[in-house]
């Protein structure tokens, strides 16, 4: 899934553990600052019993990372 949020691009990847059936994910957060391209990878925290739950949680974590980055004065 690809999603734009506050001038950042979030690309999520959700995978299923073949043994347990649980879902987990990671996200690439891409943005440009002062003409420099950045690609950050975050690992989702937690495992979930549905793909939708895992993706929803991962997107929320990515948005929180972006919000924290912008609150700290970056990206202005």
PDB file of N, CA, C and O in Angstrom:
ATOM      1  N   UNK A   1       0.838  -1.175   0.000  1.00  0.00           N
ATOM      2  CA  UNK A   1       0.000   0.000   0.000  1.00  0.00           C
ATOM      3  C   UNK A   1       0.883   1.239   0.000  1.00  0.00           C
ATOM      4  O   UNK A   1       1.904   1.267   0.688  1.00  0.00           O
ATOM      5  N   UNK A   2       0.515   2.241  -0.744  1.00  0.00           N
ATOM      6  CA  UNK A   2       1.225   3.519  -0.777  1.00  0.00           C
ATOM      7  C   UNK A   2       0.269   4.612  -0.311  1.00  0.00           C
ATOM      8  O   UNK A   2      -0.899   4.640  -0.699  1.00  0.00           O
ATOM      9  N   UNK A   3       0.778   5.499   0.517  1.00  0.00           N
ATOM     10  CA  UNK A   3      -0.047   6.548   1.099  1.00  0.00           C
ATOM     11  C   UNK A   3       0.793   7.802   1.270  1.00  0.00           C
ATOM     12  O   UNK A   3       1.933   7.720   1.729  1.00  0.00           O
ATOM     13  N   UNK A   4       0.253   8.964   0.912  1.00  0.00           N
ATOM     14  CA  UNK A   4       0.923  10.241   1.141  1.00  0.00           C
ATOM     15  C   UNK A   4       0.412  10.817   2.449  1.00  0.00           C
ATOM     16  O   UNK A   4      -0.789  10.811   2.720  1.00  0.00           O
ATOM     17  N   UNK A   5       1.347  11.318   3.260  1.00  0.00           N
ATOM     18  CA  UNK A   5       0.985  11.912   4.534  1.00  0.00           C
ATOM     19  C   UNK A   5       1.977  13.022   4.854  1.00  0.00           C
ATOM     20  O   UNK A   5       3.167  12.759   5.030  1.00  0.00           O
ATOM     21  N   UNK A   6       1.501  14.253   4.930  1.00  0.00           N
ATOM     22  CA  UNK A   6       2.314  15.415   5.295  1.00  0.00           C
ATOM     23  C   UNK A   6       3.611  15.499   4.478  1.00  0.00           C
ATOM     24  O   UNK A   6       4.698  15.665   5.032  1.00  0.00           O
ATOM     25  N   UNK A   7       3.476  15.381   3.165  1.00  0.00           N
ATOM     26  CA  UNK A   7       4.591  15.474   2.205  1.00  0.00           C
ATOM     27  C   UNK A   7       5.595  14.330   2.331  1.00  0.00           C
ATOM     28  O   UNK A   7       6.753  14.470   1.936  1.00  0.00           O
ATOM     29  N   UNK A   8       5.160  13.222   2.871  1.00  0.00           N
ATOM     30  CA  UNK A   8       5.959  12.001   2.972  1.00  0.00           C
ATOM     31  C   UNK A   8       5.193  10.892   2.250  1.00  0.00           C
ATOM     32  O   UNK A   8       3.962  10.904   2.212  1.00  0.00           O
ATOM     33  N   UNK A   9       5.912   9.952   1.688  1.00  0.00           N
ATOM     34  CA  UNK A   9       5.298   8.789   1.061  1.00  0.00           C
ATOM     35  C   UNK A   9       5.549   7.580   1.958  1.00  0.00           C
ATOM     36  O   UNK A   9       6.691   7.275   2.303  1.00  0.00           O
ATOM     37  N   UNK A  10       4.467   6.897   2.330  1.00  0.00           N
ATOM     38  CA  UNK A  10       4.560   5.698   3.163  1.00  0.00           C
ATOM     39  C   UNK A  10       4.278   4.497   2.273  1.00  0.00           C
ATOM     40  O   UNK A  10       3.213   4.407   1.661  1.00  0.00           O
ATOM     41  N   UNK A  11       5.228   3.579   2.201  1.00  0.00           N
ATOM     42  CA  UNK A  11       5.071   2.338   1.437  1.00  0.00           C
ATOM     43  C   UNK A  11       5.118   1.187   2.433  1.00  0.00           C
ATOM     44  O   UNK A  11       6.161   0.916   3.028  1.00  0.00           O
ATOM     45  N   UNK A  12       3.998   0.518   2.614  1.00  0.00           N
ATOM     46  CA  UNK A  12       3.945  -0.548   3.622  1.00  0.00           C
ATOM     47  C   UNK A  12       4.046  -1.923   2.976  1.00  0.00           C
ATOM     48  O   UNK A  12       3.592  -2.149   1.854  1.00  0.00           O
ATOM     49  N   UNK A  13       4.653  -2.822   3.724  1.00  0.00           N
ATOM     50  CA  UNK A  13       4.752  -4.221   3.322  1.00  0.00           C
ATOM     51  C   UNK A  13       4.256  -5.062   4.492  1.00  0.00           C
ATOM     52  O   UNK A  13       4.772  -4.965   5.606  1.00  0.00           O
ATOM     53  N   UNK A  14       3.256  -5.883   4.227  1.00  0.00           N
ATOM     54  CA  UNK A  14       2.674  -6.736   5.258  1.00  0.00           C
ATOM     55  C   UNK A  14       2.934  -8.188   4.860  1.00  0.00           C
ATOM     56  O   UNK A  14       2.687  -8.590   3.723  1.00  0.00           O
ATOM     57  N   UNK A  15       3.435  -8.962   5.817  1.00  0.00           N
ATOM     58  CA  UNK A  15       3.748 -10.370   5.571  1.00  0.00           C
ATOM     59  C   UNK A  15       3.048 -11.257   6.597  1.00  0.00           C
ATOM     60  O   UNK A  15       2.692 -10.816   7.690  1.00  0.00           O
ATOM     61  N   UNK A  16       2.864 -12.509   6.216  1.00  0.00           N
ATOM     62  CA  UNK A  16       2.250 -13.474   7.120  1.00  0.00           C
ATOM     63  C   UNK A  16       3.250 -14.566   7.472  1.00  0.00           C
ATOM     64  O   UNK A  16       3.909 -15.127   6.598  1.00  0.00           O
ATOM     65  N   UNK A  17       3.351 -14.854   8.751  1.00  0.00           N
ATOM     66  CA  UNK A  17       4.207 -15.944   9.222  1.00  0.00           C
ATOM     67  C   UNK A  17       3.539 -17.258   8.830  1.00  0.00           C
ATOM     68  O   UNK A  17       2.389 -17.506   9.192  1.00  0.00           O
ATOM     69  N   UNK A  18       4.253 -18.091   8.098  1.00  0.00           N
ATOM     70  CA  UNK A  18       3.679 -19.344   7.598  1.00  0.00           C
ATOM     71  C   UNK A  18       3.342 -20.338   8.705  1.00  0.00           C
ATOM     72  O   UNK A  18       2.433 -21.154   8.555  1.00  0.00           O
ATOM     73  N   UNK A  19       4.066 -20.271   9.801  1.00  0.00           N
ATOM     74  CA  UNK A  19       3.855 -21.214  10.898  1.00  0.00           C
ATOM     75  C   UNK A  19       2.676 -20.801  11.771  1.00  0.00           C
ATOM     76  O   UNK A  19       1.778 -21.602  12.029  1.00  0.00           O
ATOM     77  N   UNK A  20       2.680 -19.549  12.225  1.00  0.00           N
ATOM     78  CA  UNK A  20       1.646 -19.102  13.164  1.00  0.00           C
ATOM     79  C   UNK A  20       0.428 -18.489  12.486  1.00  0.00           C
ATOM     80  O   UNK A  20      -0.654 -18.451  13.071  1.00  0.00           O
ATOM     81  N   UNK A  21       0.594 -18.013  11.270  1.00  0.00           N
ATOM     82  CA  UNK A  21      -0.501 -17.334  10.576  1.00  0.00           C
ATOM     83  C   UNK A  21      -0.627 -15.867  10.965  1.00  0.00           C
ATOM     84  O   UNK A  21      -1.502 -15.169  10.454  1.00  0.00           O
ATOM     85  N   UNK A  22       0.231 -15.392  11.859  1.00  0.00           N
ATOM     86  CA  UNK A  22       0.169 -14.006  12.308  1.00  0.00           C
ATOM     87  C   UNK A  22       0.732 -13.069  11.231  1.00  0.00           C
ATOM     88  O   UNK A  22       1.577 -13.458  10.425  1.00  0.00           O
ATOM     89  N   UNK A  23       0.241 -11.829  11.242  1.00  0.00           N
ATOM     90  CA  UNK A  23       0.653 -10.822  10.272  1.00  0.00           C
ATOM     91  C   UNK A  23       1.555  -9.787  10.941  1.00  0.00           C
ATOM     92  O   UNK A  23       1.365  -9.451  12.110  1.00  0.00           O
ATOM     93  N   UNK A  24       2.539  -9.283  10.190  1.00  0.00           N
ATOM     94  CA  UNK A  24       3.466  -8.267  10.679  1.00  0.00           C
ATOM     95  C   UNK A  24       3.928  -7.444   9.488  1.00  0.00           C
ATOM     96  O   UNK A  24       3.696  -7.831   8.343  1.00  0.00           O
ATOM     97  N   UNK A  25       4.574  -6.320   9.740  1.00  0.00           N
ATOM     98  CA  UNK A  25       4.965  -5.507   8.592  1.00  0.00           C
ATOM     99  C   UNK A  25       6.108  -4.555   8.859  1.00  0.00           C
ATOM    100  O   UNK A  25       6.623  -4.437   9.971  1.00  0.00           O
ATOM    101  N   UNK A  26       6.483  -3.875   7.771  1.00  0.00           N
ATOM    102  CA  UNK A  26       7.484  -2.817   7.816  1.00  0.00           C
ATOM    103  C   UNK A  26       7.052  -1.744   6.826  1.00  0.00           C
ATOM    104  O   UNK A  26       6.213  -1.979   5.956  1.00  0.00           O
ATOM    105  N   UNK A  27       7.638  -0.570   6.973  1.00  0.00           N
ATOM    106  CA  UNK A  27       7.282   0.529   6.075  1.00  0.00           C
ATOM    107  C   UNK A  27       8.515   1.309   5.677  1.00  0.00           C
ATOM    108  O   UNK A  27       9.435   1.502   6.471  1.00  0.00           O
ATOM    109  N   UNK A  28       8.516   1.753   4.433  1.00  0.00           N
ATOM    110  CA  UNK A  28       9.511   2.704   3.940  1.00  0.00           C
ATOM    111  C   UNK A  28       8.820   4.063   3.968  1.00  0.00           C
ATOM    112  O   UNK A  28       7.706   4.223   3.468  1.00  0.00           O
ATOM    113  N   UNK A  29       9.500   5.031   4.558  1.00  0.00           N
ATOM    114  CA  UNK A  29       9.002   6.401   4.565  1.00  0.00           C
ATOM    115  C   UNK A  29       9.973   7.211   3.719  1.00  0.00           C
ATOM    116  O   UNK A  29      11.164   7.286   4.022  1.00  0.00           O
ATOM    117  N   UNK A  30       9.457   7.813   2.664  1.00  0.00           N
ATOM    118  CA  UNK A  30      10.301   8.560   1.739  1.00  0.00           C
ATOM    119  C   UNK A  30       9.894  10.028   1.745  1.00  0.00           C
ATOM    120  O   UNK A  30       8.710  10.363   1.763  1.00  0.00           O
ATOM    121  N   UNK A  31      10.902  10.893   1.730  1.00  0.00           N
ATOM    122  CA  UNK A  31      10.652  12.324   1.672  1.00  0.00           C
ATOM    123  C   UNK A  31      11.890  13.035   1.125  1.00  0.00           C
ATOM    124  O   UNK A  31      12.987  12.479   1.094  1.00  0.00           O
ATOM    125  N   UNK A  32      11.682  14.274   0.699  1.00  0.00           N
ATOM    126  CA  UNK A  32      12.775  15.104   0.206  1.00  0.00           C
ATOM    127  C   UNK A  32      12.895  16.311   1.115  1.00  0.00           C
ATOM    128  O   UNK A  32      11.901  16.946   1.466  1.00  0.00           O
ATOM    129  N   UNK A  33      14.142  16.618   1.492  1.00  0.00           N
ATOM    130  CA  UNK A  33      14.398  17.772   2.346  1.00  0.00           C
ATOM    131  C   UNK A  33      15.673  18.437   1.859  1.00  0.00           C
ATOM    132  O   UNK A  33      16.713  17.791   1.734  1.00  0.00           O
ATOM    133  N   UNK A  34      15.586  19.726   1.585  1.00  0.00           N
ATOM    134  CA  UNK A  34      16.720  20.502   1.074  1.00  0.00           C
ATOM    135  C   UNK A  34      17.369  19.803  -0.127  1.00  0.00           C
ATOM    136  O   UNK A  34      18.590  19.660  -0.195  1.00  0.00           O
ATOM    137  N   UNK A  35      16.542  19.379  -1.052  1.00  0.00           N
ATOM    138  CA  UNK A  35      16.929  18.727  -2.300  1.00  0.00           C
ATOM    139  C   UNK A  35      17.613  17.374  -2.097  1.00  0.00           C
ATOM    140  O   UNK A  35      18.260  16.867  -3.013  1.00  0.00           O
ATOM    141  N   UNK A  36      17.478  16.795  -0.925  1.00  0.00           N
ATOM    142  CA  UNK A  36      18.059  15.492  -0.647  1.00  0.00           C
ATOM    143  C   UNK A  36      16.939  14.483  -0.386  1.00  0.00           C
ATOM    144  O   UNK A  36      16.024  14.744   0.395  1.00  0.00           O
ATOM    145  N   UNK A  37      17.026  13.326  -1.051  1.00  0.00           N
ATOM    146  CA  UNK A  37      16.030  12.273  -0.915  1.00  0.00           C
ATOM    147  C   UNK A  37      16.380  11.386   0.282  1.00  0.00           C
ATOM    148  O   UNK A  37      17.534  10.998   0.462  1.00  0.00           O
ATOM    149  N   UNK A  38      15.375  11.074   1.089  1.00  0.00           N
ATOM    150  CA  UNK A  38      15.560  10.220   2.263  1.00  0.00           C
ATOM    151  C   UNK A  38      14.621   9.019   2.178  1.00  0.00           C
ATOM    152  O   UNK A  38      13.470   9.146   1.759  1.00  0.00           O
ATOM    153  N   UNK A  39      15.119   7.867   2.575  1.00  0.00           N
ATOM    154  CA  UNK A  39      14.324   6.643   2.623  1.00  0.00           C
ATOM    155  C   UNK A  39      14.582   5.979   3.984  1.00  0.00           C
ATOM    156  O   UNK A  39      15.673   5.465   4.235  1.00  0.00           O
ATOM    157  N   UNK A  40      13.585   5.997   4.842  1.00  0.00           N
ATOM    158  CA  UNK A  40      13.689   5.457   6.195  1.00  0.00           C
ATOM    159  C   UNK A  40      12.857   4.179   6.264  1.00  0.00           C
ATOM    160  O   UNK A  40      11.749   4.129   5.728  1.00  0.00           O
ATOM    161  N   UNK A  41      13.382   3.154   6.915  1.00  0.00           N
ATOM    162  CA  UNK A  41      12.637   1.908   7.090  1.00  0.00           C
ATOM    163  C   UNK A  41      12.305   1.749   8.562  1.00  0.00           C
ATOM    164  O   UNK A  41      13.182   1.847   9.421  1.00  0.00           O
ATOM    165  N   UNK A  42      11.039   1.504   8.847  1.00  0.00           N
ATOM    166  CA  UNK A  42      10.641   1.204  10.218  1.00  0.00           C
ATOM    167  C   UNK A  42      10.007  -0.184  10.242  1.00  0.00           C
ATOM    168  O   UNK A  42       9.304  -0.585   9.314  1.00  0.00           O
ATOM    169  N   UNK A  43      10.274  -0.897  11.316  1.00  0.00           N
ATOM    170  CA  UNK A  43       9.669  -2.208  11.524  1.00  0.00           C
ATOM    171  C   UNK A  43       8.441  -2.010  12.405  1.00  0.00           C
ATOM    172  O   UNK A  43       8.497  -1.318  13.421  1.00  0.00           O
ATOM    173  N   UNK A  44       7.341  -2.621  12.009  1.00  0.00           N
ATOM    174  CA  UNK A  44       6.134  -2.530  12.816  1.00  0.00           C
ATOM    175  C   UNK A  44       6.326  -3.266  14.133  1.00  0.00           C
ATOM    176  O   UNK A  44       7.042  -4.265  14.199  1.00  0.00           O
ATOM    177  N   UNK A  45       5.691  -2.772  15.164  1.00  0.00           N
ATOM    178  CA  UNK A  45       5.754  -3.414  16.465  1.00  0.00           C
ATOM    179  C   UNK A  45       4.456  -4.189  16.677  1.00  0.00           C
ATOM    180  O   UNK A  45       3.363  -3.625  16.623  1.00  0.00           O
ATOM    181  N   UNK A  46       4.592  -5.453  16.911  1.00  0.00           N
ATOM    182  CA  UNK A  46       3.416  -6.279  17.165  1.00  0.00           C
ATOM    183  C   UNK A  46       3.124  -7.229  16.029  1.00  0.00           C
ATOM    184  O   UNK A  46       3.593  -7.060  14.903  1.00  0.00           O
ATOM    185  N   UNK A  47       2.332  -8.234  16.359  1.00  0.00           N
ATOM    186  CA  UNK A  47       1.826  -9.170  15.364  1.00  0.00           C
ATOM    187  C   UNK A  47       0.310  -9.182  15.481  1.00  0.00           C
ATOM    188  O   UNK A  47      -0.241  -8.957  16.559  1.00  0.00           O
ATOM    189  N   UNK A  48      -0.350  -9.443  14.375  1.00  0.00           N
ATOM    190  CA  UNK A  48      -1.801  -9.310  14.316  1.00  0.00           C
ATOM    191  C   UNK A  48      -2.416 -10.523  13.627  1.00  0.00           C
ATOM    192  O   UNK A  48      -1.751 -11.222  12.863  1.00  0.00           O
ATOM    193  N   UNK A  49      -3.679 -10.758  13.906  1.00  0.00           N
ATOM    194  CA  UNK A  49      -4.343 -11.933  13.354  1.00  0.00           C
ATOM    195  C   UNK A  49      -4.991 -11.673  12.006  1.00  0.00           C
ATOM    196  O   UNK A  49      -5.436 -12.614  11.349  1.00  0.00           O
ATOM    197  N   UNK A  50      -5.053 -10.414  11.578  1.00  0.00           N
ATOM    198  CA  UNK A  50      -5.544 -10.121  10.228  1.00  0.00           C
ATOM    199  C   UNK A  50      -4.578  -9.160   9.536  1.00  0.00           C
ATOM    200  O   UNK A  50      -3.889  -8.371  10.181  1.00  0.00           O
ATOM    201  N   UNK A  51      -4.550  -9.249   8.228  1.00  0.00           N
ATOM    202  CA  UNK A  51      -3.697  -8.367   7.431  1.00  0.00           C
ATOM    203  C   UNK A  51      -4.135  -6.912   7.595  1.00  0.00           C
ATOM    204  O   UNK A  51      -3.299  -6.014   7.687  1.00  0.00           O
ATOM    205  N   UNK A  52      -5.444  -6.686   7.631  1.00  0.00           N
ATOM    206  CA  UNK A  52      -5.969  -5.320   7.772  1.00  0.00           C
ATOM    207  C   UNK A  52      -5.531  -4.692   9.091  1.00  0.00           C
ATOM    208  O   UNK A  52      -5.158  -3.519   9.118  1.00  0.00           O
ATOM    209  N   UNK A  53      -5.570  -5.448  10.180  1.00  0.00           N
ATOM    210  CA  UNK A  53      -5.133  -4.934  11.478  1.00  0.00           C
ATOM    211  C   UNK A  53      -3.650  -4.568  11.447  1.00  0.00           C
ATOM    212  O   UNK A  53      -3.255  -3.516  11.948  1.00  0.00           O
ATOM    213  N   UNK A  54      -2.839  -5.436  10.861  1.00  0.00           N
ATOM    214  CA  UNK A  54      -1.403  -5.190  10.778  1.00  0.00           C
ATOM    215  C   UNK A  54      -1.113  -3.933   9.968  1.00  0.00           C
ATOM    216  O   UNK A  54      -0.285  -3.112  10.363  1.00  0.00           O
ATOM    217  N   UNK A  55      -1.788  -3.784   8.844  1.00  0.00           N
ATOM    218  CA  UNK A  55      -1.548  -2.621   7.997  1.00  0.00           C
ATOM    219  C   UNK A  55      -2.009  -1.335   8.678  1.00  0.00           C
ATOM    220  O   UNK A  55      -1.313  -0.321   8.621  1.00  0.00           O
ATOM    221  N   UNK A  56      -3.161  -1.367   9.311  1.00  0.00           N
ATOM    222  CA  UNK A  56      -3.676  -0.189  10.016  1.00  0.00           C
ATOM    223  C   UNK A  56      -2.690   0.242  11.105  1.00  0.00           C
ATOM    224  O   UNK A  56      -2.393   1.429  11.233  1.00  0.00           O
ATOM    225  N   UNK A  57      -2.192  -0.698  11.875  1.00  0.00           N
ATOM    226  CA  UNK A  57      -1.255  -0.386  12.948  1.00  0.00           C
ATOM    227  C   UNK A  57       0.064   0.152  12.390  1.00  0.00           C
ATOM    228  O   UNK A  57       0.618   1.113  12.925  1.00  0.00           O
ATOM    229  N   UNK A  58       0.560  -0.456  11.334  1.00  0.00           N
ATOM    230  CA  UNK A  58       1.818  -0.020  10.729  1.00  0.00           C
ATOM    231  C   UNK A  58       1.702   1.396  10.170  1.00  0.00           C
ATOM    232  O   UNK A  58       2.610   2.206  10.357  1.00  0.00           O
ATOM    233  N   UNK A  59       0.614   1.702   9.497  1.00  0.00           N
ATOM    234  CA  UNK A  59       0.403   3.053   8.955  1.00  0.00           C
ATOM    235  C   UNK A  59       0.363   4.070  10.097  1.00  0.00           C
ATOM    236  O   UNK A  59       0.918   5.162   9.983  1.00  0.00           O
ATOM    237  N   UNK A  60      -0.300   3.701  11.200  1.00  0.00           N
ATOM    238  CA  UNK A  60      -0.352   4.602  12.354  1.00  0.00           C
ATOM    239  C   UNK A  60       1.045   4.845  12.920  1.00  0.00           C
ATOM    240  O   UNK A  60       1.381   5.976  13.273  1.00  0.00           O
ATOM    241  N   UNK A  61       1.855   3.803  13.008  1.00  0.00           N
ATOM    242  CA  UNK A  61       3.239   3.958  13.491  1.00  0.00           C
ATOM    243  C   UNK A  61       4.038   4.871  12.562  1.00  0.00           C
ATOM    244  O   UNK A  61       4.806   5.712  13.031  1.00  0.00           O
ATOM    245  N   UNK A  62       3.865   4.712  11.261  1.00  0.00           N
ATOM    246  CA  UNK A  62       4.582   5.555  10.299  1.00  0.00           C
ATOM    247  C   UNK A  62       4.149   7.013  10.435  1.00  0.00           C
ATOM    248  O   UNK A  62       4.988   7.914  10.403  1.00  0.00           O
ATOM    249  N   UNK A  63       2.847   7.251  10.588  1.00  0.00           N
ATOM    250  CA  UNK A  63       2.359   8.621  10.770  1.00  0.00           C
ATOM    251  C   UNK A  63       2.918   9.230  12.056  1.00  0.00           C
ATOM    252  O   UNK A  63       3.273  10.409  12.079  1.00  0.00           O
ATOM    253  N   UNK A  64       2.998   8.443  13.113  1.00  0.00           N
ATOM    254  CA  UNK A  64       3.557   8.942  14.370  1.00  0.00           C
ATOM    255  C   UNK A  64       5.033   9.288  14.208  1.00  0.00           C
ATOM    256  O   UNK A  64       5.503  10.275  14.775  1.00  0.00           O
ATOM    257  N   UNK A  65       5.771   8.484  13.437  1.00  0.00           N
ATOM    258  CA  UNK A  65       7.177   8.775  13.179  1.00  0.00           C
ATOM    259  C   UNK A  65       7.302  10.107  12.441  1.00  0.00           C
ATOM    260  O   UNK A  65       8.144  10.936  12.786  1.00  0.00           O
ATOM    261  N   UNK A  66       6.468  10.305  11.432  1.00  0.00           N
ATOM    262  CA  UNK A  66       6.478  11.548  10.648  1.00  0.00           C
ATOM    263  C   UNK A  66       6.113  12.736  11.532  1.00  0.00           C
ATOM    264  O   UNK A  66       6.792  13.763  11.502  1.00  0.00           O
ATOM    265  N   UNK A  67       5.050  12.603  12.315  1.00  0.00           N
ATOM    266  CA  UNK A  67       4.624  13.691  13.193  1.00  0.00           C
ATOM    267  C   UNK A  67       5.735  14.064  14.171  1.00  0.00           C
ATOM    268  O   UNK A  67       5.980  15.247  14.407  1.00  0.00           O
ATOM    269  N   UNK A  68       6.401  13.076  14.735  1.00  0.00           N
ATOM    270  CA  UNK A  68       7.493  13.318  15.675  1.00  0.00           C
ATOM    271  C   UNK A  68       8.642  14.045  14.989  1.00  0.00           C
ATOM    272  O   UNK A  68       9.218  14.977  15.549  1.00  0.00           O
ATOM    273  N   UNK A  69       8.969  13.619  13.784  1.00  0.00           N
ATOM    274  CA  UNK A  69      10.038  14.255  13.017  1.00  0.00           C
ATOM    275  C   UNK A  69       9.722  15.716  12.754  1.00  0.00           C
ATOM    276  O   UNK A  69      10.584  16.580  12.915  1.00  0.00           O
ATOM    277  N   UNK A  70       8.497  15.996  12.353  1.00  0.00           N
ATOM    278  CA  UNK A  70       8.113  17.377  12.043  1.00  0.00           C
ATOM    279  C   UNK A  70       8.011  18.235  13.304  1.00  0.00           C
ATOM    280  O   UNK A  70       8.343  19.421  13.273  1.00  0.00           O
ATOM    281  N   UNK A  71       7.554  17.645  14.418  1.00  0.00           N
ATOM    282  CA  UNK A  71       7.491  18.384  15.683  1.00  0.00           C
ATOM    283  C   UNK A  71       8.883  18.791  16.161  1.00  0.00           C
ATOM    284  O   UNK A  71       9.050  19.827  16.806  1.00  0.00           O
ATOM    285  N   UNK A  72       9.871  17.972  15.840  1.00  0.00           N
ATOM    286  CA  UNK A  72      11.234  18.265  16.294  1.00  0.00           C
ATOM    287  C   UNK A  72      11.896  19.371  15.481  1.00  0.00           C
ATOM    288  O   UNK A  72      13.039  19.744  15.746  1.00  0.00           O
ATOM    289  N   UNK A  73      11.175  19.895  14.490  1.00  0.00           N
ATOM    290  CA  UNK A  73      11.706  21.014  13.716  1.00  0.00           C
ATOM    291  C   UNK A  73      12.245  20.643  12.360  1.00  0.00           C
ATOM    292  O   UNK A  73      12.679  21.521  11.614  1.00  0.00           O
ATOM    293  N   UNK A  74      12.233  19.384  12.016  1.00  0.00           N
ATOM    294  CA  UNK A  74      12.695  18.956  10.690  1.00  0.00           C
ATOM    295  C   UNK A  74      11.553  19.144   9.694  1.00  0.00           C
ATOM    296  O   UNK A  74      10.378  19.077  10.056  1.00  0.00           O
ATOM    297  N   UNK A  75      11.909  19.373   8.467  1.00  0.00           N
ATOM    298  CA  UNK A  75      10.910  19.465   7.399  1.00  0.00           C
ATOM    299  C   UNK A  75      10.217  20.793   7.290  1.00  0.00           C
ATOM    300  O   UNK A  75       9.154  20.883   6.677  1.00  0.00           O
ATOM    301  N   UNK A  76      10.787  21.830   7.869  1.00  0.00           N
ATOM    302  CA  UNK A  76      10.148  23.151   7.768  1.00  0.00           C
ATOM    303  C   UNK A  76      10.846  23.994   6.751  1.00  0.00           C
ATOM    304  O   UNK A  76      10.455  25.138   6.524  1.00  0.00           O
TER     305      UNK A  76
END
